[in-house]
Amino acid sequence: MSRILLVDDDRSLRGVLAFALREEGYEVDEGADGEEGLALFRERPPDLMITDLKMPRMDGMALLAAVRSEAPVIPVLVLTAYGTIEQAVEAMRLGAFHYLTKPYSRDELRIVVANALEGARLRAENRDLRTRLRQRRGKIPLVYASSAMEVVVDVVRRVAPTDATVLVTGESGTGKELIARALHDLSDRWENRFVAINCGALPKDLVESELFGHTKGAFTGATRDKPGKFQLASGGTLFLDEIGDLAPELQAKLLRVLETGEVDVVGGREAVPVDVRLLAATNSDLGAAAAAGRFREDLYYRLHVVPIRVPPLRERPEDIPALWEHFVALHGKGEAIRTDPDLMNRLVRMPWKGNVRELANLCQRMVLLRRGDTLRLEDAPAEPGPSHPSESPGPLVGSLPDGSLSLAKVEEEIIRKALFKFEGNKSRAARYLGIPRHVLLYRLKKYGI
């Protein structure tokens, strides 16, 4: 049964209203003025308070302000015979749920009271769900057993509650985005959006628009206003993966956002303020790139406030059994699947150039193709041997063929081999070939690759 606190200095009207509320099944406490109402409120906190505005000793406005400061979640319904627009605005500003002017109909009052209590119930339920969700999110979704990852997790827990910029480094497949998501989930921004963008996966001419947004007509094809990732992430977290692939001119604009908290929308006239926590990741040595002039040094130091290095899997083989069992359970969908000890010994010895991503892919393949309820060594692929000499990144050696030689054909073949080597990842292929990404994109278009 919901309890309602009714405060009104008019004894007869208070009695009529209390009787009507009790007939609806509510428990009612009555106060003759603001001070008595506040004392009752503190003694027996109600589910809803109904108060008159014009009362002796403490009026309804003062009572409303006191209640909102002590219990902002309890709805307050204001009744008055002196209804003015100014009073209504002030009561709502102080947090009143609704405002009714005497005389009011009993049906109207009944509906407003029911709505106020239902709204309070839903808000309480929502708060409880959010609390439980946050408790679940407080558990970092990383599977590990090594001391190296324990160090990483410790840094994540300590830095997550702050708004510090974090630069996550590590080889491809080590789980850098999982670290970024954990930083977001453990922060005060966890209820707002986590927006991720891969700087190396977008064409150069679209990155600026994707990051900062554009206005209608800003360029050919801009048929409407479009918010950028910074605006979408406002209030939350923006994760920039492959930050090392960001073009120099965009590095300057990103630095300005970090310094001013404002973005310059493409085609816009005024800067737009944003409230974003920035996280970045790279699989390259950004410090060396800054020293060599390939990355802005001032931006590097703004990103490098808190560095977190995710070690490759070969440096933490003790994590492999735990990760493997996690992936077996994930892909096995509840089935009881065992792993032969000989297979596990092989897994621990493998180099895992693709890191956790390679381990997860192998596990999924073996689970799907298994012949029984045990994953065995003979079902695993052969352990990879040393790279073929032709795959080494050194200069090309050997004799040239007789007759003519097409330099364009040689270049096209090398580019194709580089893309095949890195499974179509243009950013990694460009770094391997020692050319900027936009140059590689130009070559791909030129050769129709």
C-alpha positions in Angstrom: 0.0 0.0 0.0 1.4 3.4 -1.0 1.7 6.1 1.6 0.8 9.7 0.8 1.7 12.7 2.9 -1.0 15.4 2.6 -0.1 18.9 3.8 -2.8 21.7 3.8 -3.7 24.3 6.4 -7.4 24.1 5.4 -8.7 21.4 7.8 -12.0 20.7 6.0 -10.5 20.5 2.5 -7.6 18.4 3.9 -10.2 16.0 5.5 -12.2 15.7 2.2 -9.0 15.0 0.2 -7.7 12.5 2.8 -11.0 10.6 2.8 -11.0 10.4 -1.1 -7.4 9.1 -1.1 -8.1 6.5 1.6 -11.1 5.3 -0.5 -8.7 4.7 -3.4 -6.7 2.4 -1.1 -3.8 4.8 0.0 -2.4 5.2 3.5 -2.5 9.0 4.3 -0.6 11.1 6.8 -1.9 14.6 7.4 0.1 17.8 8.2 -1.5 21.2 9.0 1.4 23.4 7.7 4.9 23.2 6.1 6.8 22.6 9.3 4.5 19.8 10.5 4.6 18.3 7.1 8.4 18.3 7.0 8.5 16.7 10.4 6.1 13.9 9.2 8.1 13.5 6.0 11.3 12.9 8.0 9.6 10.6 10.4 7.7 8.4 7.9 9.0 9.0 4.3 6.0 8.8 2.0 5.8 7.5 -1.6 4.1 10.8 -2.7 3.6 14.2 -1.1 0.7 16.5 -1.8 1.1 20.1 -0.5 -0.8 23.4 -0.6 1.3 26.4 -1.5 -0.1 29.2 0.8 0.4 28.0 4.4 1.6 29.6 7.7 5.1 29.1 9.2 6.5 27.3 6.2 4.8 27.7 2.8 4.5 25.0 0.1 7.4 26.3 -1.9 9.8 26.1 1.0 8.5 22.7 1.9 9.0 21.5 -1.7 12.6 22.8 -1.8 13.4 21.1 1.5 11.9 17.7 0.4 13.6 17.8 -3.0 17.0 18.5 -1.3 16.5 15.5 1.0 14.7 13.0 -1.2 14.8 14.1 -4.9 13.2 10.9 -6.1 9.9 11.3 -4.2 7.2 12.9 -6.4 5.5 16.0 -5.1 2.1 17.2 -6.2 1.3 20.9 -5.6 -2.3 22.2 -5.0 -3.2 25.8 -4.6 -6.2 28.2 -4.9 -3.9 31.0 -6.0 -2.8 29.6 -9.3 -0.7 31.8 -11.5 1.7 31.0 -14.3 4.6 32.3 -12.2 3.8 30.0 -9.3 3.4 27.0 -11.7 6.8 27.7 -13.3 8.5 28.1 -10.0 7.0 24.9 -8.5 8.0 22.9 -11.6 11.5 24.4 -11.5 11.8 23.2 -7.9 10.9 19.7 -8.9 7.1 19.4 -8.5 5.7 16.5 -10.5 2.4 18.2 -11.3 0.5 21.4 -10.5 -3.3 21.5 -9.9 -5.4 24.6 -9.1 -8.3 24.5 -6.7 -11.1 23.6 -7.4 -10.0 20.3 -9.0 -12.0 17.3 -9.9 -11.7 14.1 -8.0 -11.1 12.1 -11.2 -8.3 14.4 -12.2 -6.7 14.1 -8.8 -7.0 10.3 -8.8 -5.4 10.0 -12.3 -2.5 12.4 -11.4 -1.8 10.6 -8.1 -1.8 7.2 -9.9 0.5 8.4 -12.6 2.9 10.0 -10.1 3.2 6.8 -8.1 3.6 4.6 -11.2 6.3 6.9 -12.5 8.1 6.7 -9.2 7.9 2.9 -9.2 9.3 2.7 -12.7 12.1 5.1 -11.9 13.0 3.0 -8.8 13.0 -0.1 -10.9 15.1 1.5 -13.5 17.6 2.7 -10.9 17.8 -0.9 -9.5 18.4 -2.3 -13.0 21.1 0.2 -13.7 22.8 -0.5 -10.4 22.8 -4.3 -11.2 24.0 -3.6 -14.8 26.8 -1.4 -13.4 27.8 -4.2 -11.0 28.0 -6.6 -13.9 30.0 -4.1 -16.0 32.4 -3.7 -13.1 33.7 -7.1 -13.9 36.4 -6.6 -16.7 35.5 -8.9 -19.6 39.0 -10.2 -20.0 40.1 -13.8 -19.6 43.7 -14.1 -18.3 45.9 -15.9 -15.8 49.2 -14.2 -16.3 50.9 -11.6 -14.1 51.5 -9.5 -17.3 47.7 -9.1 -17.8 47.2 -8.6 -14.1 49.3 -5.4 -14.4 47.2 -4.3 -17.4 44.0 -4.8 -15.5 45.3 -3.0 -12.5 46.1 0.1 -14.6 42.6 -0.1 -16.2 40.9 -0.2 -12.8 42.9 2.8 -11.5 42.5 5.0 -14.6 39.0 4.1 -15.6 37.2 6.5 -13.2 39.1 9.5 -14.5 38.7 11.3 -17.8 42.4 10.9 -18.7 43.2 10.1 -22.3 44.6 6.6 -22.7 46.8 5.3 -25.5 46.5 1.5 -25.8 49.3 -0.2 -27.7 49.9 -3.7 -28.8 50.0 -6.0 -31.8 46.9 -6.8 -33.9 44.6 -9.3 -32.2 45.7 -8.7 -28.6 42.4 -7.2 -27.6 43.0 -3.4 -27.5 39.3 -2.6 -28.1 38.3 -4.8 -25.2 40.7 -2.7 -23.0 39.0 0.5 -24.3 35.5 -0.9 -23.6 36.6 -1.9 -20.1 37.9 1.7 -19.5 34.5 3.0 -20.6 32.4 0.5 -18.6 34.2 1.2 -15.4 34.0 5.0 -15.8 31.3 7.5 -14.8 30.3 7.7 -18.5 29.2 4.0 -18.6 25.6 4.9 -19.1 26.4 6.9 -22.3 27.7 5.8 -25.6 30.9 4.1 -26.5 31.7 5.0 -30.1 34.6 3.3 -31.9 36.1 4.2 -35.3 39.0 2.7 -37.2 41.0 5.5 -38.6 42.8 3.2 -41.0 39.6 1.7 -42.5 38.1 4.9 -43.9 39.0 6.7 -47.1 41.1 9.8 -46.5 38.5 12.1 -47.9 35.8 10.8 -45.5 37.7 10.6 -42.2 37.2 14.3 -41.4 33.4 14.1 -42.0 33.1 10.9 -40.0 35.0 12.4 -37.1 33.6 15.9 -37.0 30.4 15.8 -39.0 29.2 17.9 -41.9 26.4 20.3 -42.8 24.1 19.9 -45.7 25.8 21.1 -48.9 29.3 21.1 -47.4 30.5 18.9 -50.3 29.1 16.9 -53.2 26.8 14.3 -51.8 26.2 16.0 -48.5 22.4 16.0 -48.8 21.7 16.5 -45.1 23.4 17.5 -41.8 25.3 14.6 -40.3 26.8 14.5 -36.8 30.3 13.2 -36.5 31.6 10.6 -34.1 32.6 13.3 -31.6 29.1 14.5 -31.4 27.6 11.0 -31.2 29.9 10.2 -28.3 29.3 13.4 -26.4 28.8 12.5 -22.8 30.5 9.2 -23.4 33.7 7.7 -24.8 35.2 7.9 -28.3 37.7 5.2 -29.3 40.1 5.9 -32.2 41.7 2.7 -33.4 44.7 2.7 -35.7 45.3 6.4 -34.7 48.7 6.2 -36.4 47.0 6.1 -39.8 45.4 9.6 -39.2 46.5 12.1 -41.9 48.7 15.0 -40.7 46.0 17.7 -41.4 43.5 15.7 -39.3 46.0 15.2 -36.6 46.1 19.0 -36.2 42.3 19.2 -36.0 42.2 16.3 -33.5 44.7 18.2 -31.3 42.5 21.3 -31.4 39.5 19.3 -30.2 41.5 17.9 -27.3 42.7 21.4 -26.4 39.4 23.3 -26.7 36.7 20.7 -26.3 35.1 21.9 -29.5 34.8 20.4 -33.0 34.7 22.3 -36.3 32.0 20.7 -38.4 32.8 20.5 -42.1 30.8 23.3 -43.7 29.7 24.7 -40.3 30.1 28.3 -39.2 30.6 27.8 -35.5 32.5 25.3 -33.4 30.3 22.8 -31.6 31.2 22.0 -27.9 31.5 18.3 -27.1 32.1 16.4 -23.8 34.1 13.3 -24.8 36.6 11.1 -23.2 39.1 10.1 -25.9 40.8 6.7 -26.0 43.2 5.7 -28.8 45.0 2.6 -29.9 47.7 1.6 -32.3 49.8 -1.4 -33.3 52.7 0.7 -34.4 55.4 2.6 -32.4 53.8 6.0 -32.3 56.7 7.5 -30.3 59.1 6.5 -33.1 56.7 7.9 -35.7 56.6 11.2 -33.8 60.4 11.3 -33.5 60.7 10.6 -37.3 58.1 13.4 -38.1 55.4 11.0 -39.4 53.1 11.8 -36.5 52.6 15.1 -34.6 54.7 15.2 -31.5 52.4 17.5 -29.6 49.4 15.2 -30.4 51.4 12.2 -29.3 52.0 13.6 -25.9 48.3 14.6 -25.6 47.3 11.0 -26.3 50.1 9.4 -24.3 48.8 10.7 -20.9 48.3 7.1 -19.7 49.9 4.4 -21.9 48.7 0.8 -21.6 50.6 -1.9 -23.5 48.8 -5.1 -24.2 51.4 -7.9 -24.4 51.3 -10.3 -27.3 50.1 -13.8 -26.6 53.5 -15.4 -27.0 54.7 -13.3 -24.0 52.0 -14.7 -21.7 51.5 -18.4 -22.7 50.0 -19.1 -19.2 46.9 -17.3 -20.5 46.4 -19.7 -23.4 44.6 -22.5 -21.5 42.1 -20.1 -19.9 41.5 -18.4 -23.2 41.1 -21.7 -25.0 38.5 -23.0 -22.5 36.6 -19.7 -22.7 36.4 -20.0 -26.5 35.5 -23.6 -26.4 32.6 -22.8 -24.1 31.6 -19.9 -26.3 31.6 -21.8 -29.6 30.4 -25.1 -28.1 27.2 -23.4 -26.9 26.9 -25.3 -23.7 28.1 -28.7 -25.0 30.6 -30.6 -22.9 33.8 -30.5 -25.0 37.1 -31.7 -23.7 40.6 -30.7 -24.9 43.2 -33.4 -25.2 46.4 -32.6 -23.1 48.6 -33.1 -26.1 46.7 -30.5 -28.0 47.0 -28.1 -25.1 50.7 -28.6 -25.0 50.9 -27.8 -28.7 48.7 -24.7 -28.2 51.0 -23.3 -25.5 54.1 -23.8 -27.7 52.7 -22.1 -30.8 53.9 -18.6 -31.7 50.5 -17.1 -32.3 51.5 -14.3 -34.6 47.8 -13.3 -34.8 47.5 -13.3 -31.0 44.2 -13.9 -29.3 42.2 -13.4 -32.5 44.2 -16.3 -34.1 43.6 -18.5 -31.1 39.8 -17.7 -31.1 39.6 -18.5 -34.9 41.4 -21.8 -34.5 39.2 -22.8 -31.6 36.0 -22.0 -33.5 37.2 -24.0 -36.5 38.1 -27.1 -34.4 34.9 -27.0 -32.4 32.8 -26.8 -35.6 34.8 -29.6 -37.3 35.3 -31.9 -34.3 34.4 -35.6 -34.7 33.4 -36.2 -31.1 33.3 -34.5 -27.7 37.2 -34.2 -27.5 39.4 -31.8 -29.4 42.5 -33.8 -30.4 46.1 -33.0 -31.5 45.7 -34.8 -34.8 42.8 -32.5 -35.7 44.9 -29.4 -35.3 46.7 -27.8 -38.2 50.4 -28.4 -38.5 52.6 -26.0 -36.6 53.8 -23.2 -38.9 57.4 -23.4 -40.0 59.8 -20.5 -40.7 58.7 -17.9 -43.3 59.8 -18.5 -46.8 62.8 -16.4 -47.8 60.7 -14.6 -50.4 58.4 -13.3 -47.7 61.2 -11.5 -45.8 60.9 -7.7 -45.9 64.5 -7.2 -47.2 65.3 -5.9 -50.7 64.6 -8.1 -53.7 67.7 -10.0 -54.9 68.4 -12.4 -57.8 68.9 -12.2 -61.5 66.6 -10.3 -63.8 64.7 -12.1 -66.6 65.9 -11.9 -70.2 64.1 -9.4 -72.5 62.0 -6.5 -71.4 60.6 -6.0 -67.9 57.5 -4.0 -66.9 58.1 -2.0 -63.8 54.4 -1.4 -63.4 53.7 -5.2 -63.5 56.4 -5.7 -60.8 54.9 -3.1 -58.6 51.4 -4.5 -59.1 52.6 -8.0 -58.2 54.4 -6.7 -55.0 51.3 -4.9 -53.9 49.1 -7.9 -54.5 51.5 -10.1 -52.5 51.6 -7.5 -49.6 47.8 -7.4 -49.5 47.7 -11.2 -49.5 50.3 -11.4 -46.7 48.2 -9.1 -44.5 44.8 -10.5 -45.4 43.7 -7.4 -47.2 44.6 -5.0 -44.3 45.6 -1.9 -46.3 47.1 0.0 -43.4 49.5 -2.9 -42.5 50.3 -3.5 -46.2 51.2 0.2 -46.6 53.5 0.1 -43.6 55.1 -3.1 -44.8 55.8 -1.4 -48.2 57.0 1.8 -46.6 54.5 4.1 -48.3 51.7 6.2 -46.9 48.2 4.6 -46.9 46.8 7.1 -49.4 49.6 6.3 -51.9 48.7 2.6 -51.6 45.0 3.4 -52.2 46.0 5.3 -55.3 48.0 2.3 -56.6 45.1 0.0 -55.9 42.8 2.2 -58.0 45.4 2.5 -60.7 45.9 -1.2 -61.0 42.2 -2.1 -60.4 43.1 -4.2 -57.4 
